[in-house]
Amino acid sequence: MKLLEDRIKKEGQALSETVLKVDSFINHQVDSEFMDALGRDFAEHFKDAGITKVFTIESSGIAPALMTAKHLNVPMVILKKQTSKILNGNVYQTRITSFTKGTSYELTLFADYIQPEDRILLIDDFLANGEAAMGASRIITESGATLAGIGILIEKSFQRGRKRLEEAGHRVYSQARIKRLDAGVIEFLAEDAPVTDVEENE
Ligand code: G4P
């Protein structure tokens, strides 16, 4: 998606071979008009998927997920990150470990906010190793609902997340795909470039 690529070129900062900083419009300060445009693009892309709810994982996915939900005219649900298991109440939980941040949390959803007939679109800001998305998929499957699509703002195509999600049978759309990062270098991959052409790099 040209709009997002252009913004990354203008304001993104490649800090290393693995980390892209986009604090000025996604992770710290949020550009609401820009998020609205990204949400419209996700809604258009998944308009034929019969989506009944948009899910995201707190916190940076919330803004684009809300805008996507607005354009699809469906509710948005935030999967929470809890530090420990909730032992009472009707909840779905699964443990996620972040390689990028070296942290773990219990991804948590109250059962009231998902029904077996739901078709879920998951929206998140970054796709790296796919741990968070795979965890969301486990929760959705456990509830009996369907994960009908995954929309990502920035896919780091040199990490294995996209491949894992597609091998698990998921429909993935990334608005920007990053082929390579290095200090001061950001290279993009075409939207339709095959995933198998991408080097694995954990
Ligand atoms: P994975 O789920 O795909 O395996 O990703 P990973 O664990 O490696 O990354 C987890 C966290 O790190 C996520 O944030 C993700 O957005 C963030 N992240 C990964 N790569 C980058 C990057 O290159 N740049 C930036 N800015 N963030 C990155 P989170 O812990 O969920 O935090 P939040 O911002 O959503 O609160």
Boltz pocket constraint, residues with backbone or C-beta under 6 A from the ligand:
constraints:
  - pocket:
      binder: B
      contacts: [[A, 18], [A, 19], [A, 20], [A, 21], [A, 22], [A, 27], [A, 57], [A, 58], [A, 59], [A, 60], [A, 61], [A, 97], [A, 98], [A, 99], [A, 100], [A, 101], [A, 125], [A, 126], [A, 127], [A, 128], [A, 129], [A, 130], [A, 131], [A, 132], [A, 133], [A, 156], [A, 161]]
      max_distance: 6.0
